[in-house]
Amino acid sequence: MKFIFLAMLGFVFTNAYTQNFVPNYDESKIPDYVLPQLLISKDGSKVSTATQWKNKRRNELLANFQTYIYGKVPNGDVDVQTQLIKKLDAFGGKAIMKEVKITFSRNQKKISMNLLIYLPKSGTKVPIFLALNFNGNYTIINDPNISLTTSWVPNNEKFNITDHQATESSRGSAHRRWPVEEIIDHGYGLATIYYGDIDPDKNDFSDGIHPLFYTPGQVHPAKDEWGSISAWAWGLSRAMDYLEKDDNIDPSKVILLGHSRLGKAALWAGATDERFAIVISNESGCGGAAISRRKIGETVARINTSFPHWFCDNFKQFNNNEDALPVDQHMLIALIAPRPVYVASAEGDKWSDPKGEFFSAYYAGKVYQLFGLTGLPNDKMPKVNSPIMRTVGYHIRTGKHDLTDFDWNQYLKFADLHFKK
């Protein structure tokens, strides 16, 4: 009874904090802050070469992000089984649609995720975009051949989702975010997974991938172990395992894309798994591309209160204490070097702090310079709808928090820039 009372008290406190939170959007009210040094190692030595970065500094920063923000994936092998469920012609025969069921088993537990793939019928290995989706594979396009997810789904009145179950009436409900045919026509494939197949997006660690790795008696990840974002990133890497084996896909040209919280997962997956050739963050905000110390829009305390399951528990010690963080998000972007990275913002998405996202991309450029590559040209944000494309890319567009045709057009151009030289 005592435990139940405390849990209820915590729930009330969480709701009260969330309801009373007033975000700051005034640049003049940003507290003074100093970013942690990107190119100075823990022992005080300066990093001046790509070799020093790869062999020393990168590992230090990766360990800090694992320990204090996203959490470590527990050790232990997992059994993986893949099954081709469907393979059909699509878009009048100019493309192929495939569904692959990937099942993970460990400690007498198992879960499955469905990988939906669209590929142009080119007869050659093609580059491909890999991205998680929010409500199920069946929502990205109105195709009756796509299986409905059986995983828990957040209720969404707009998408006709009730009782946390996928329904036929939700089919194709997110199609405007997924220009599948245009991607195919451009010579690229698309692979996507419903993120709830990997770990349902709720504060409950009794489902999803986590229980497969629990030690006897464990019911919650340790303080420095993975939250949901790290779990979703882990799932992206397991999808990459499969893409490497698909004869129709060029595994050296996999572009990892994520929007919003899934942009956070994409950045973390790109940092931890160097097989991804290009990494794209679309409005990933706090805990993604935005500088935490700026405290604009969503803050560390706000995100940890509203979504306590996203990050490892260690991250909560930095609620209203961002200056104590041993890292900041420009370092996360830098972990992707020397691979191309693109960060995108929206003018109407102040919650995600567009300027903070831009600054992360800009300051990460110091590491790209070690490799003789070009970052963003200066610390002045570009005009709206005026993309910058170097090894580091950035744009801020008109509109709100969303994944739009404008965004996709830039990502296709960015991929062309690096794959079609």
Secondary structure, DSSP 8 states (H G I E B T S, - for coil): -HHHHHHHHHHHHHHHHHHH------GGG--------TTB-TTS-B--SHHHIIIIIHHHHHHHHIIIII-B--S---EEEEEEEEEEEEGGGTEEEEEEEEEEEETTEEEEEEEEEEEE--SS-EEEEEEEESS-GGGSS--TTS----S----BTTTTBBTTB--GGGTTTTGGG--HHHHHHTT-EEEEEEHHHHS-SSS-TTSSSGGGG--TT--S--TTB--HHHHHHHHHHHHHHHHTT-TTEEEEEEEEEEETHHHHHHHHHHHH-TT-SEEEEES--TTTTS-GGG--SS-HHHHHHH-TTSS-GGGGGGTT-GGG-S--HHHHHHTTTTS-EEEEEETT-GGG-HHHHHHHHHHHHHHHHHTT----SSSS---TT--EESSEEEEEESSSSS--HHHHHHHHHHHHHHH--
